[in-house]
Amino acid sequence: MLKLLISKSKIVKVPDQEYIIVGESYGGYIARCVIQNQVERVLGAAFKCPVIIPIRENRTVEKHKVLKNDEKFVEKLSKE
C-alpha cells in the first residue's frame, strides 16, 4: 500500500483514512497512479491542467493563441 507521496521536493505521508486528491500538471498524472493504487480510500479528485500523455512526442497541444488582449491592463504592468 502506498504510504508516501513526493510533493514539491519533500515527502508527504498519506493518512490511513479516506481523502480527496488534487493534481496539477504532472501532479495530475501522479494522482492517477495514487488513485489506481488506493481507489478504496480516495473520495474524489480534482485535476488542474493535467498531463494525460507524459511522453511529449506522443501528444499534441493546440498552438497558443491570445483570446482577448486587454491593452489598458497591459499598460499598467511593470516593465520588470
LUMLUMDREN-2810 file (N, C-alpha, C; in Angstrom, 1 decimal):
<atoms>
<atom><aa>M</aa><ch>A</ch><at>N</at><xx>0.8</xx><yy>-1.2</yy><zz>0.0</zz></atom>
<atom><aa>M</aa><ch>A</ch><at>CA</at><xx>0.0</xx><yy>0.0</yy><zz>0.0</zz></atom>
<atom><aa>M</aa><ch>A</ch><at>C</at><xx>0.9</xx><yy>1.2</yy><zz>0.0</zz></atom>
<atom><aa>L</aa><ch>A</ch><at>N</at><xx>0.6</xx><yy>2.2</yy><zz>-0.9</zz></atom>
<atom><aa>L</aa><ch>A</ch><at>CA</at><xx>1.4</xx><yy>3.4</yy><zz>-1.0</zz></atom>
<atom><aa>L</aa><ch>A</ch><at>C</at><xx>1.2</xx><yy>4.3</yy><zz>0.3</zz></atom>
<atom><aa>K</aa><ch>A</ch><at>N</at><xx>2.3</xx><yy>4.6</yy><zz>0.9</zz></atom>
<atom><aa>K</aa><ch>A</ch><at>CA</at><xx>2.3</xx><yy>5.4</yy><zz>2.1</zz></atom>
<atom><aa>K</aa><ch>A</ch><at>C</at><xx>2.9</xx><yy>6.8</yy><zz>1.9</zz></atom>
<atom><aa>L</aa><ch>A</ch><at>N</at><xx>3.7</xx><yy>7.0</yy><zz>0.9</zz></atom>
<atom><aa>L</aa><ch>A</ch><at>CA</at><xx>4.3</xx><yy>8.3</yy><zz>0.7</zz></atom>
<atom><aa>L</aa><ch>A</ch><at>C</at><xx>4.1</xx><yy>8.9</yy><zz>-0.6</zz></atom>
<atom><aa>L</aa><ch>A</ch><at>N</at><xx>4.0</xx><yy>10.2</yy><zz>-0.7</zz></atom>
<atom><aa>L</aa><ch>A</ch><at>CA</at><xx>4.0</xx><yy>11.0</yy><zz>-1.9</zz></atom>
<atom><aa>L</aa><ch>A</ch><at>C</at><xx>5.1</xx><yy>12.0</yy><zz>-1.9</zz></atom>
<atom><aa>I</aa><ch>A</ch><at>N</at><xx>5.6</xx><yy>12.4</yy><zz>-3.1</zz></atom>
<atom><aa>I</aa><ch>A</ch><at>CA</at><xx>6.6</xx><yy>13.4</yy><zz>-3.2</zz></atom>
<atom><aa>I</aa><ch>A</ch><at>C</at><xx>5.8</xx><yy>14.7</yy><zz>-3.6</zz></atom>
<atom><aa>S</aa><ch>A</ch><at>N</at><xx>6.0</xx><yy>15.7</yy><zz>-2.9</zz></atom>
<atom><aa>S</aa><ch>A</ch><at>CA</at><xx>5.3</xx><yy>17.0</yy><zz>-3.2</zz></atom>
<atom><aa>S</aa><ch>A</ch><at>C</at><xx>6.3</xx><yy>18.1</yy><zz>-3.0</zz></atom>
<atom><aa>K</aa><ch>A</ch><at>N</at><xx>6.6</xx><yy>18.8</yy><zz>-4.1</zz></atom>
<atom><aa>K</aa><ch>A</ch><at>CA</at><xx>7.5</xx><yy>20.0</yy><zz>-4.1</zz></atom>
<atom><aa>K</aa><ch>A</ch><at>C</at><xx>8.8</xx><yy>19.6</yy><zz>-3.3</zz></atom>
<atom><aa>S</aa><ch>A</ch><at>N</at><xx>9.4</xx><yy>18.5</yy><zz>-3.7</zz></atom>
<atom><aa>S</aa><ch>A</ch><at>CA</at><xx>10.7</xx><yy>18.1</yy><zz>-3.2</zz></atom>
<atom><aa>S</aa><ch>A</ch><at>C</at><xx>10.7</xx><yy>17.7</yy><zz>-1.8</zz></atom>
<atom><aa>K</aa><ch>A</ch><at>N</at><xx>9.5</xx><yy>17.4</yy><zz>-1.2</zz></atom>
<atom><aa>K</aa><ch>A</ch><at>CA</at><xx>9.5</xx><yy>16.8</yy><zz>0.1</zz></atom>
<atom><aa>K</aa><ch>A</ch><at>C</at><xx>8.6</xx><yy>15.6</yy><zz>0.2</zz></atom>
<atom><aa>I</aa><ch>A</ch><at>N</at><xx>8.8</xx><yy>14.7</yy><zz>1.1</zz></atom>
<atom><aa>I</aa><ch>A</ch><at>CA</at><xx>8.0</xx><yy>13.6</yy><zz>1.2</zz></atom>
<atom><aa>I</aa><ch>A</ch><at>C</at><xx>6.8</xx><yy>13.9</yy><zz>2.1</zz></atom>
<atom><aa>V</aa><ch>A</ch><at>N</at><xx>5.6</xx><yy>13.5</yy><zz>1.7</zz></atom>
<atom><aa>V</aa><ch>A</ch><at>CA</at><xx>4.4</xx><yy>13.7</yy><zz>2.5</zz></atom>
<atom><aa>V</aa><ch>A</ch><at>C</at><xx>3.7</xx><yy>12.4</yy><zz>2.8</zz></atom>
<atom><aa>K</aa><ch>A</ch><at>N</at><xx>3.4</xx><yy>12.2</yy><zz>4.1</zz></atom>
<atom><aa>K</aa><ch>A</ch><at>CA</at><xx>2.8</xx><yy>10.9</yy><zz>4.4</zz></atom>
<atom><aa>K</aa><ch>A</ch><at>C</at><xx>1.3</xx><yy>11.0</yy><zz>4.1</zz></atom>
<atom><aa>V</aa><ch>A</ch><at>N</at><xx>0.7</xx><yy>10.0</yy><zz>3.5</zz></atom>
<atom><aa>V</aa><ch>A</ch><at>CA</at><xx>-0.7</xx><yy>9.9</yy><zz>3.2</zz></atom>
<atom><aa>V</aa><ch>A</ch><at>C</at><xx>-1.4</xx><yy>9.3</yy><zz>4.4</zz></atom>
<atom><aa>P</aa><ch>A</ch><at>N</at><xx>-2.4</xx><yy>9.9</yy><zz>5.0</zz></atom>
<atom><aa>P</aa><ch>A</ch><at>CA</at><xx>-3.0</xx><yy>9.4</yy><zz>6.2</zz></atom>
<atom><aa>P</aa><ch>A</ch><at>C</at><xx>-3.7</xx><yy>8.1</yy><zz>5.9</zz></atom>
<atom><aa>D</aa><ch>A</ch><at>N</at><xx>-3.9</xx><yy>7.3</yy><zz>6.9</zz></atom>
<atom><aa>D</aa><ch>A</ch><at>CA</at><xx>-4.6</xx><yy>6.0</yy><zz>6.8</zz></atom>
<atom><aa>D</aa><ch>A</ch><at>C</at><xx>-6.1</xx><yy>6.3</yy><zz>7.0</zz></atom>
<atom><aa>Q</aa><ch>A</ch><at>N</at><xx>-6.7</xx><yy>7.0</yy><zz>6.1</zz></atom>
<atom><aa>Q</aa><ch>A</ch><at>CA</at><xx>-8.1</xx><yy>7.4</yy><zz>6.1</zz></atom>
<atom><aa>Q</aa><ch>A</ch><at>C</at><xx>-8.5</xx><yy>7.8</yy><zz>4.7</zz></atom>
<atom><aa>E</aa><ch>A</ch><at>N</at><xx>-9.8</xx><yy>8.0</yy><zz>4.4</zz></atom>
<atom><aa>E</aa><ch>A</ch><at>CA</at><xx>-10.2</xx><yy>8.5</yy><zz>3.1</zz></atom>
<atom><aa>E</aa><ch>A</ch><at>C</at><xx>-9.8</xx><yy>9.9</yy><zz>2.9</zz></atom>
<atom><aa>Y</aa><ch>A</ch><at>N</at><xx>-9.6</xx><yy>10.3</yy><zz>1.6</zz></atom>
<atom><aa>Y</aa><ch>A</ch><at>CA</at><xx>-9.1</xx><yy>11.6</yy><zz>1.3</zz></atom>
<atom><aa>Y</aa><ch>A</ch><at>C</at><xx>-9.5</xx><yy>12.0</yy><zz>-0.1</zz></atom>
<atom><aa>I</aa><ch>A</ch><at>N</at><xx>-9.3</xx><yy>13.3</yy><zz>-0.4</zz></atom>
<atom><aa>I</aa><ch>A</ch><at>CA</at><xx>-9.5</xx><yy>13.8</yy><zz>-1.7</zz></atom>
<atom><aa>I</aa><ch>A</ch><at>C</at><xx>-8.1</xx><yy>14.2</yy><zz>-2.2</zz></atom>
<atom><aa>I</aa><ch>A</ch><at>N</at><xx>-7.9</xx><yy>13.9</yy><zz>-3.5</zz></atom>
<atom><aa>I</aa><ch>A</ch><at>CA</at><xx>-6.5</xx><yy>14.2</yy><zz>-4.1</zz></atom>
<atom><aa>I</aa><ch>A</ch><at>C</at><xx>-6.7</xx><yy>15.2</yy><zz>-5.2</zz></atom>
<atom><aa>V</aa><ch>A</ch><at>N</at><xx>-5.7</xx><yy>16.1</yy><zz>-5.3</zz></atom>
<atom><aa>V</aa><ch>A</ch><at>CA</at><xx>-5.7</xx><yy>17.2</yy><zz>-6.3</zz></atom>
<atom><aa>V</aa><ch>A</ch><at>C</at><xx>-4.3</xx><yy>17.1</yy><zz>-7.0</zz></atom>
<atom><aa>G</aa><ch>A</ch><at>N</at><xx>-4.3</xx><yy>17.2</yy><zz>-8.3</zz></atom>
<atom><aa>G</aa><ch>A</ch><at>CA</at><xx>-3.1</xx><yy>17.2</yy><zz>-9.1</zz></atom>
<atom><aa>G</aa><ch>A</ch><at>C</at><xx>-3.1</xx><yy>18.2</yy><zz>-10.1</zz></atom>
<atom><aa>E</aa><ch>A</ch><at>N</at><xx>-1.9</xx><yy>19.0</yy><zz>-10.2</zz></atom>
<atom><aa>E</aa><ch>A</ch><at>CA</at><xx>-1.8</xx><yy>20.0</yy><zz>-11.3</zz></atom>
<atom><aa>E</aa><ch>A</ch><at>C</at><xx>-0.6</xx><yy>19.6</yy><zz>-12.2</zz></atom>
<atom><aa>S</aa><ch>A</ch><at>N</at><xx>-0.8</xx><yy>19.7</yy><zz>-13.4</zz></atom>
<atom><aa>S</aa><ch>A</ch><at>CA</at><xx>0.2</xx><yy>19.4</yy><zz>-14.4</zz></atom>
<atom><aa>S</aa><ch>A</ch><at>C</at><xx>0.7</xx><yy>18.0</yy><zz>-14.3</zz></atom>
<atom><aa>Y</aa><ch>A</ch><at>N</at><xx>2.0</xx><yy>17.7</yy><zz>-14.1</zz></atom>
<atom><aa>Y</aa><ch>A</ch><at>CA</at><xx>2.4</xx><yy>16.3</yy><zz>-13.9</zz></atom>
<atom><aa>Y</aa><ch>A</ch><at>C</at><xx>1.9</xx><yy>15.7</yy><zz>-12.7</zz></atom>
<atom><aa>G</aa><ch>A</ch><at>N</at><xx>1.5</xx><yy>16.5</yy><zz>-11.7</zz></atom>
<atom><aa>G</aa><ch>A</ch><at>CA</at><xx>0.9</xx><yy>16.0</yy><zz>-10.5</zz></atom>
<atom><aa>G</aa><ch>A</ch><at>C</at><xx>-0.4</xx><yy>15.3</yy><zz>-10.7</zz></atom>
<atom><aa>G</aa><ch>A</ch><at>N</at><xx>-1.1</xx><yy>15.7</yy><zz>-11.8</zz></atom>
<atom><aa>G</aa><ch>A</ch><at>CA</at><xx>-2.3</xx><yy>15.1</yy><zz>-12.2</zz></atom>
<atom><aa>G</aa><ch>A</ch><at>C</at><xx>-2.0</xx><yy>13.6</yy><zz>-12.7</zz></atom>
<atom><aa>Y</aa><ch>A</ch><at>N</at><xx>-0.9</xx><yy>13.5</yy><zz>-13.4</zz></atom>
<atom><aa>Y</aa><ch>A</ch><at>CA</at><xx>-0.5</xx><yy>12.2</yy><zz>-13.8</zz></atom>
<atom><aa>Y</aa><ch>A</ch><at>C</at><xx>-0.2</xx><yy>11.3</yy><zz>-12.6</zz></atom>
<atom><aa>I</aa><ch>A</ch><at>N</at><xx>0.5</xx><yy>11.8</yy><zz>-11.7</zz></atom>
<atom><aa>I</aa><ch>A</ch><at>CA</at><xx>0.9</xx><yy>11.1</yy><zz>-10.4</zz></atom>
<atom><aa>I</aa><ch>A</ch><at>C</at><xx>-0.4</xx><yy>10.8</yy><zz>-9.6</zz></atom>
<atom><aa>A</aa><ch>A</ch><at>N</at><xx>-1.3</xx><yy>11.7</yy><zz>-9.6</zz></atom>
<atom><aa>A</aa><ch>A</ch><at>CA</at><xx>-2.6</xx><yy>11.5</yy><zz>-8.8</zz></atom>
<atom><aa>A</aa><ch>A</ch><at>C</at><xx>-3.3</xx><yy>10.3</yy><zz>-9.4</zz></atom>
<atom><aa>R</aa><ch>A</ch><at>N</at><xx>-3.3</xx><yy>10.1</yy><zz>-10.7</zz></atom>
<atom><aa>R</aa><ch>A</ch><at>CA</at><xx>-3.9</xx><yy>9.0</yy><zz>-11.4</zz></atom>
<atom><aa>R</aa><ch>A</ch><at>C</at><xx>-3.4</xx><yy>7.7</yy><zz>-10.8</zz></atom>
<atom><aa>C</aa><ch>A</ch><at>N</at><xx>-2.1</xx><yy>7.6</yy><zz>-10.6</zz></atom>
<atom><aa>C</aa><ch>A</ch><at>CA</at><xx>-1.4</xx><yy>6.4</yy><zz>-10.1</zz></atom>
<atom><aa>C</aa><ch>A</ch><at>C</at><xx>-1.8</xx><yy>6.2</yy><zz>-8.7</zz></atom>
<atom><aa>V</aa><ch>A</ch><at>N</at><xx>-1.9</xx><yy>7.3</yy><zz>-7.9</zz></atom>
<atom><aa>V</aa><ch>A</ch><at>CA</at><xx>-2.3</xx><yy>7.1</yy><zz>-6.5</zz></atom>
<atom><aa>V</aa><ch>A</ch><at>C</at><xx>-3.7</xx><yy>6.6</yy><zz>-6.4</zz></atom>
<atom><aa>I</aa><ch>A</ch><at>N</at><xx>-4.6</xx><yy>7.2</yy><zz>-7.2</zz></atom>
<atom><aa>I</aa><ch>A</ch><at>CA</at><xx>-6.0</xx><yy>6.7</yy><zz>-7.3</zz></atom>
<atom><aa>I</aa><ch>A</ch><at>C</at><xx>-6.1</xx><yy>5.2</yy><zz>-7.6</zz></atom>
<atom><aa>Q</aa><ch>A</ch><at>N</at><xx>-5.3</xx><yy>4.8</yy><zz>-8.6</zz></atom>
<atom><aa>Q</aa><ch>A</ch><at>CA</at><xx>-5.3</xx><yy>3.4</yy><zz>-9.0</zz></atom>
<atom><aa>Q</aa><ch>A</ch><at>C</at><xx>-4.9</xx><yy>2.5</yy><zz>-7.9</zz></atom>
<atom><aa>N</aa><ch>A</ch><at>N</at><xx>-3.9</xx><yy>2.9</yy><zz>-7.1</zz></atom>
<atom><aa>N</aa><ch>A</ch><at>CA</at><xx>-3.4</xx><yy>2.1</yy><zz>-6.0</zz></atom>
<atom><aa>N</aa><ch>A</ch><at>C</at><xx>-4.2</xx><yy>2.2</yy><zz>-4.7</zz></atom>
<atom><aa>Q</aa><ch>A</ch><at>N</at><xx>-5.0</xx><yy>3.3</yy><zz>-4.6</zz></atom>
<atom><aa>Q</aa><ch>A</ch><at>CA</at><xx>-5.7</xx><yy>3.4</yy><zz>-3.3</zz></atom>
<atom><aa>Q</aa><ch>A</ch><at>C</at><xx>-7.2</xx><yy>3.8</yy><zz>-3.6</zz></atom>
<atom><aa>V</aa><ch>A</ch><at>N</at><xx>-7.8</xx><yy>3.2</yy><zz>-4.6</zz></atom>
<atom><aa>V</aa><ch>A</ch><at>CA</at><xx>-9.1</xx><yy>3.6</yy><zz>-5.0</zz></atom>
<atom><aa>V</aa><ch>A</ch><at>C</at><xx>-10.1</xx><yy>3.5</yy><zz>-3.9</zz></atom>
<atom><aa>E</aa><ch>A</ch><at>N</at><xx>-10.0</xx><yy>2.6</yy><zz>-3.0</zz></atom>
<atom><aa>E</aa><ch>A</ch><at>CA</at><xx>-10.9</xx><yy>2.4</yy><zz>-1.9</zz></atom>
<atom><aa>E</aa><ch>A</ch><at>C</at><xx>-10.9</xx><yy>3.5</yy><zz>-0.9</zz></atom>
<atom><aa>R</aa><ch>A</ch><at>N</at><xx>-9.8</xx><yy>4.3</yy><zz>-0.9</zz></atom>
<atom><aa>R</aa><ch>A</ch><at>CA</at><xx>-9.6</xx><yy>5.4</yy><zz>0.1</zz></atom>
<atom><aa>R</aa><ch>A</ch><at>C</at><xx>-9.8</xx><yy>6.8</yy><zz>-0.5</zz></atom>
<atom><aa>V</aa><ch>A</ch><at>N</at><xx>-9.8</xx><yy>6.9</yy><zz>-1.8</zz></atom>
<atom><aa>V</aa><ch>A</ch><at>CA</at><xx>-9.9</xx><yy>8.2</yy><zz>-2.5</zz></atom>
<atom><aa>V</aa><ch>A</ch><at>C</at><xx>-11.4</xx><yy>8.6</yy><zz>-2.7</zz></atom>
<atom><aa>L</aa><ch>A</ch><at>N</at><xx>-11.8</xx><yy>9.6</yy><zz>-2.0</zz></atom>
<atom><aa>L</aa><ch>A</ch><at>CA</at><xx>-13.2</xx><yy>10.1</yy><zz>-2.1</zz></atom>
<atom><aa>L</aa><ch>A</ch><at>C</at><xx>-13.5</xx><yy>10.9</yy><zz>-3.4</zz></atom>
<atom><aa>G</aa><ch>A</ch><at>N</at><xx>-12.5</xx><yy>11.5</yy><zz>-3.9</zz></atom>
<atom><aa>G</aa><ch>A</ch><at>CA</at><xx>-12.7</xx><yy>12.3</yy><zz>-5.1</zz></atom>
<atom><aa>G</aa><ch>A</ch><at>C</at><xx>-11.3</xx><yy>12.9</yy><zz>-5.5</zz></atom>
<atom><aa>A</aa><ch>A</ch><at>N</at><xx>-11.3</xx><yy>13.5</yy><zz>-6.7</zz></atom>
<atom><aa>A</aa><ch>A</ch><at>CA</at><xx>-10.1</xx><yy>14.0</yy><zz>-7.3</zz></atom>
<atom><aa>A</aa><ch>A</ch><at>C</at><xx>-10.4</xx><yy>15.3</yy><zz>-8.1</zz></atom>
<atom><aa>A</aa><ch>A</ch><at>N</at><xx>-9.4</xx><yy>16.2</yy><zz>-8.1</zz></atom>
<atom><aa>A</aa><ch>A</ch><at>CA</at><xx>-9.5</xx><yy>17.3</yy><zz>-9.0</zz></atom>
<atom><aa>A</aa><ch>A</ch><at>C</at><xx>-8.2</xx><yy>17.4</yy><zz>-9.8</zz></atom>
<atom><aa>F</aa><ch>A</ch><at>N</at><xx>-8.4</xx><yy>17.7</yy><zz>-11.0</zz></atom>
<atom><aa>F</aa><ch>A</ch><at>CA</at><xx>-7.2</xx><yy>17.8</yy><zz>-11.9</zz></atom>
<atom><aa>F</aa><ch>A</ch><at>C</at><xx>-7.2</xx><yy>19.2</yy><zz>-12.6</zz></atom>
<atom><aa>K</aa><ch>A</ch><at>N</at><xx>-6.0</xx><yy>19.9</yy><zz>-12.4</zz></atom>
<atom><aa>K</aa><ch>A</ch><at>CA</at><xx>-5.9</xx><yy>21.2</yy><zz>-13.0</zz></atom>
<atom><aa>K</aa><ch>A</ch><at>C</at><xx>-4.8</xx><yy>21.1</yy><zz>-14.1</zz></atom>
<atom><aa>C</aa><ch>A</ch><at>N</at><xx>-5.2</xx><yy>21.3</yy><zz>-15.3</zz></atom>
<atom><aa>C</aa><ch>A</ch><at>CA</at><xx>-4.3</xx><yy>21.2</yy><zz>-16.4</zz></atom>
<atom><aa>C</aa><ch>A</ch><at>C</at><xx>-3.4</xx><yy>19.9</yy><zz>-16.4</zz></atom>
<atom><aa>P</aa><ch>A</ch><at>N</at><xx>-4.0</xx><yy>18.8</yy><zz>-16.2</zz></atom>
<atom><aa>P</aa><ch>A</ch><at>CA</at><xx>-3.2</xx><yy>17.5</yy><zz>-16.0</zz></atom>
<atom><aa>P</aa><ch>A</ch><at>C</at><xx>-2.5</xx><yy>17.1</yy><zz>-17.3</zz></atom>
<atom><aa>V</aa><ch>A</ch><at>N</at><xx>-1.4</xx><yy>16.4</yy><zz>-17.1</zz></atom>
<atom><aa>V</aa><ch>A</ch><at>CA</at><xx>-0.7</xx><yy>15.7</yy><zz>-18.2</zz></atom>
<atom><aa>V</aa><ch>A</ch><at>C</at><xx>-1.4</xx><yy>14.4</yy><zz>-18.3</zz></atom>
<atom><aa>I</aa><ch>A</ch><at>N</at><xx>-1.9</xx><yy>14.2</yy><zz>-19.5</zz></atom>
<atom><aa>I</aa><ch>A</ch><at>CA</at><xx>-2.6</xx><yy>12.9</yy><zz>-19.7</zz></atom>
<atom><aa>I</aa><ch>A</ch><at>C</at><xx>-1.7</xx><yy>11.9</yy><zz>-20.4</zz></atom>
<atom><aa>I</aa><ch>A</ch><at>N</at><xx>-0.9</xx><yy>12.4</yy><zz>-21.3</zz></atom>
<atom><aa>I</aa><ch>A</ch><at>CA</at><xx>0.1</xx><yy>11.6</yy><zz>-22.0</zz></atom>
<atom><aa>I</aa><ch>A</ch><at>C</at><xx>1.5</xx><yy>12.2</yy><zz>-21.7</zz></atom>
<atom><aa>P</aa><ch>A</ch><at>N</at><xx>2.3</xx><yy>11.5</yy><zz>-20.8</zz></atom>
<atom><aa>P</aa><ch>A</ch><at>CA</at><xx>3.5</xx><yy>12.2</yy><zz>-20.4</zz></atom>
<atom><aa>P</aa><ch>A</ch><at>C</at><xx>4.6</xx><yy>12.3</yy><zz>-21.4</zz></atom>
<atom><aa>I</aa><ch>A</ch><at>N</at><xx>4.6</xx><yy>11.4</yy><zz>-22.5</zz></atom>
<atom><aa>I</aa><ch>A</ch><at>CA</at><xx>5.7</xx><yy>11.5</yy><zz>-23.5</zz></atom>
<atom><aa>I</aa><ch>A</ch><at>C</at><xx>5.4</xx><yy>12.5</yy><zz>-24.5</zz></atom>
<atom><aa>R</aa><ch>A</ch><at>N</at><xx>6.1</xx><yy>13.6</yy><zz>-24.5</zz></atom>
<atom><aa>R</aa><ch>A</ch><at>CA</at><xx>5.9</xx><yy>14.7</yy><zz>-25.4</zz></atom>
<atom><aa>R</aa><ch>A</ch><at>C</at><xx>5.7</xx><yy>14.4</yy><zz>-26.9</zz></atom>
<atom><aa>E</aa><ch>A</ch><at>N</at><xx>6.4</xx><yy>13.4</yy><zz>-27.4</zz></atom>
<atom><aa>E</aa><ch>A</ch><at>CA</at><xx>6.3</xx><yy>13.0</yy><zz>-28.8</zz></atom>
<atom><aa>E</aa><ch>A</ch><at>C</at><xx>5.0</xx><yy>12.3</yy><zz>-29.1</zz></atom>
<atom><aa>N</aa><ch>A</ch><at>N</at><xx>4.3</xx><yy>11.8</yy><zz>-28.1</zz></atom>
<atom><aa>N</aa><ch>A</ch><at>CA</at><xx>3.0</xx><yy>11.1</yy><zz>-28.3</zz></atom>
<atom><aa>N</aa><ch>A</ch><at>C</at><xx>1.8</xx><yy>12.0</yy><zz>-28.0</zz></atom>
<atom><aa>R</aa><ch>A</ch><at>N</at><xx>2.0</xx><yy>13.3</yy><zz>-27.8</zz></atom>
<atom><aa>R</aa><ch>A</ch><at>CA</at><xx>0.8</xx><yy>14.1</yy><zz>-27.6</zz></atom>
<atom><aa>R</aa><ch>A</ch><at>C</at><xx>0.8</xx><yy>15.3</yy><zz>-28.5</zz></atom>
<atom><aa>T</aa><ch>A</ch><at>N</at><xx>-0.4</xx><yy>15.9</yy><zz>-28.7</zz></atom>
<atom><aa>T</aa><ch>A</ch><at>CA</at><xx>-0.5</xx><yy>17.1</yy><zz>-29.4</zz></atom>
<atom><aa>T</aa><ch>A</ch><at>C</at><xx>-1.2</xx><yy>18.2</yy><zz>-28.6</zz></atom>
<atom><aa>V</aa><ch>A</ch><at>N</at><xx>-0.7</xx><yy>19.4</yy><zz>-28.7</zz></atom>
<atom><aa>V</aa><ch>A</ch><at>CA</at><xx>-1.3</xx><yy>20.5</yy><zz>-27.9</zz></atom>
<atom><aa>V</aa><ch>A</ch><at>C</at><xx>-1.6</xx><yy>21.6</yy><zz>-28.9</zz></atom>
<atom><aa>E</aa><ch>A</ch><at>N</at><xx>-2.7</xx><yy>22.3</yy><zz>-28.8</zz></atom>
<atom><aa>E</aa><ch>A</ch><at>CA</at><xx>-3.0</xx><yy>23.4</yy><zz>-29.7</zz></atom>
<atom><aa>E</aa><ch>A</ch><at>C</at><xx>-2.0</xx><yy>24.5</yy><zz>-29.6</zz></atom>
<atom><aa>K</aa><ch>A</ch><at>N</at><xx>-1.7</xx><yy>25.2</yy><zz>-30.7</zz></atom>
<atom><aa>K</aa><ch>A</ch><at>CA</at><xx>-0.8</xx><yy>26.3</yy><zz>-30.7</zz></atom>
<atom><aa>K</aa><ch>A</ch><at>C</at><xx>-1.4</xx><yy>27.4</yy><zz>-29.8</zz></atom>
<atom><aa>H</aa><ch>A</ch><at>N</at><xx>-0.6</xx><yy>28.0</yy><zz>-29.0</zz></atom>
<atom><aa>H</aa><ch>A</ch><at>CA</at><xx>-1.0</xx><yy>29.1</yy><zz>-28.1</zz></atom>
<atom><aa>H</aa><ch>A</ch><at>C</at><xx>-1.6</xx><yy>30.2</yy><zz>-28.9</zz></atom>
<atom><aa>K</aa><ch>A</ch><at>N</at><xx>-2.7</xx><yy>30.8</yy><zz>-28.4</zz></atom>
<atom><aa>K</aa><ch>A</ch><at>CA</at><xx>-3.3</xx><yy>31.9</yy><zz>-29.1</zz></atom>
<atom><aa>K</aa><ch>A</ch><at>C</at><xx>-4.0</xx><yy>32.8</yy><zz>-28.0</zz></atom>
<atom><aa>V</aa><ch>A</ch><at>N</at><xx>-3.9</xx><yy>34.1</yy><zz>-28.2</zz></atom>
<atom><aa>V</aa><ch>A</ch><at>CA</at><xx>-4.5</xx><yy>35.1</yy><zz>-27.3</zz></atom>
<atom><aa>V</aa><ch>A</ch><at>C</at><xx>-5.9</xx><yy>35.2</yy><zz>-27.7</zz></atom>
<atom><aa>L</aa><ch>A</ch><at>N</at><xx>-6.8</xx><yy>35.0</yy><zz>-26.7</zz></atom>
<atom><aa>L</aa><ch>A</ch><at>CA</at><xx>-8.2</xx><yy>35.1</yy><zz>-26.9</zz></atom>
<atom><aa>L</aa><ch>A</ch><at>C</at><xx>-8.7</xx><yy>36.5</yy><zz>-26.8</zz></atom>
<atom><aa>K</aa><ch>A</ch><at>N</at><xx>-8.1</xx><yy>37.2</yy><zz>-25.8</zz></atom>
<atom><aa>K</aa><ch>A</ch><at>CA</at><xx>-8.5</xx><yy>38.6</yy><zz>-25.6</zz></atom>
<atom><aa>K</aa><ch>A</ch><at>C</at><xx>-7.3</xx><yy>39.4</yy><zz>-25.1</zz></atom>
<atom><aa>N</aa><ch>A</ch><at>N</at><xx>-7.1</xx><yy>40.5</yy><zz>-25.6</zz></atom>
<atom><aa>N</aa><ch>A</ch><at>CA</at><xx>-5.9</xx><yy>41.4</yy><zz>-25.2</zz></atom>
<atom><aa>N</aa><ch>A</ch><at>C</at><xx>-6.5</xx><yy>42.6</yy><zz>-24.6</zz></atom>
<atom><aa>D</aa><ch>A</ch><at>N</at><xx>-6.2</xx><yy>42.8</yy><zz>-23.3</zz></atom>
<atom><aa>D</aa><ch>A</ch><at>CA</at><xx>-6.7</xx><yy>44.0</yy><zz>-22.5</zz></atom>
<atom><aa>D</aa><ch>A</ch><at>C</at><xx>-5.5</xx><yy>45.0</yy><zz>-22.5</zz></atom>
<atom><aa>E</aa><ch>A</ch><at>N</at><xx>-5.5</xx><yy>45.9</yy><zz>-23.5</zz></atom>
<atom><aa>E</aa><ch>A</ch><at>CA</at><xx>-4.4</xx><yy>46.9</yy><zz>-23.6</zz></atom>
<atom><aa>E</aa><ch>A</ch><at>C</at><xx>-4.3</xx><yy>47.8</yy><zz>-22.4</zz></atom>
<atom><aa>K</aa><ch>A</ch><at>N</at><xx>-5.4</xx><yy>48.2</yy><zz>-21.8</zz></atom>
<atom><aa>K</aa><ch>A</ch><at>CA</at><xx>-5.4</xx><yy>49.1</yy><zz>-20.6</zz></atom>
<atom><aa>K</aa><ch>A</ch><at>C</at><xx>-4.7</xx><yy>48.4</yy><zz>-19.4</zz></atom>
<atom><aa>F</aa><ch>A</ch><at>N</at><xx>-5.0</xx><yy>47.1</yy><zz>-19.2</zz></atom>
<atom><aa>F</aa><ch>A</ch><at>CA</at><xx>-4.4</xx><yy>46.3</yy><zz>-18.2</zz></atom>
<atom><aa>F</aa><ch>A</ch><at>C</at><xx>-2.9</xx><yy>46.1</yy><zz>-18.5</zz></atom>
<atom><aa>V</aa><ch>A</ch><at>N</at><xx>-2.5</xx><yy>45.8</yy><zz>-19.7</zz></atom>
<atom><aa>V</aa><ch>A</ch><at>CA</at><xx>-1.1</xx><yy>45.6</yy><zz>-20.1</zz></atom>
<atom><aa>V</aa><ch>A</ch><at>C</at><xx>-0.3</xx><yy>46.9</yy><zz>-19.8</zz></atom>
<atom><aa>E</aa><ch>A</ch><at>N</at><xx>-0.9</xx><yy>48.0</yy><zz>-20.1</zz></atom>
<atom><aa>E</aa><ch>A</ch><at>CA</at><xx>-0.2</xx><yy>49.3</yy><zz>-19.9</zz></atom>
<atom><aa>E</aa><ch>A</ch><at>C</at><xx>0.2</xx><yy>49.5</yy><zz>-18.4</zz></atom>
<atom><aa>K</aa><ch>A</ch><at>N</at><xx>-0.6</xx><yy>49.0</yy><zz>-17.5</zz></atom>
<atom><aa>K</aa><ch>A</ch><at>CA</at><xx>-0.4</xx><yy>49.2</yy><zz>-16.1</zz></atom>
<atom><aa>K</aa><ch>A</ch><at>C</at><xx>0.7</xx><yy>48.3</yy><zz>-15.5</zz></atom>
<atom><aa>L</aa><ch>A</ch><at>N</at><xx>1.1</xx><yy>47.3</yy><zz>-16.3</zz></atom>
<atom><aa>L</aa><ch>A</ch><at>CA</at><xx>2.1</xx><yy>46.3</yy><zz>-15.8</zz></atom>
<atom><aa>L</aa><ch>A</ch><at>C</at><xx>3.5</xx><yy>46.9</yy><zz>-15.8</zz></atom>
<atom><aa>S</aa><ch>A</ch><at>N</at><xx>4.3</xx><yy>46.5</yy><zz>-14.8</zz></atom>
<atom><aa>S</aa><ch>A</ch><at>CA</at><xx>5.6</xx><yy>47.0</yy><zz>-14.7</zz></atom>
<atom><aa>S</aa><ch>A</ch><at>C</at><xx>6.5</xx><yy>46.4</yy><zz>-15.8</zz></atom>
<atom><aa>K</aa><ch>A</ch><at>N</at><xx>7.4</xx><yy>47.1</yy><zz>-16.3</zz></atom>
<atom><aa>K</aa><ch>A</ch><at>CA</at><xx>8.4</xx><yy>46.6</yy><zz>-17.3</zz></atom>
<atom><aa>K</aa><ch>A</ch><at>C</at><xx>9.3</xx><yy>45.5</yy><zz>-16.8</zz></atom>
<atom><aa>E</aa><ch>A</ch><at>N</at><xx>9.4</xx><yy>45.4</yy><zz>-15.5</zz></atom>
<atom><aa>E</aa><ch>A</ch><at>CA</at><xx>10.2</xx><yy>44.4</yy><zz>-14.9</zz></atom>
<atom><aa>E</aa><ch>A</ch><at>C</at><xx>9.5</xx><yy>43.1</yy><zz>-15.0</zz></atom>
</atoms>
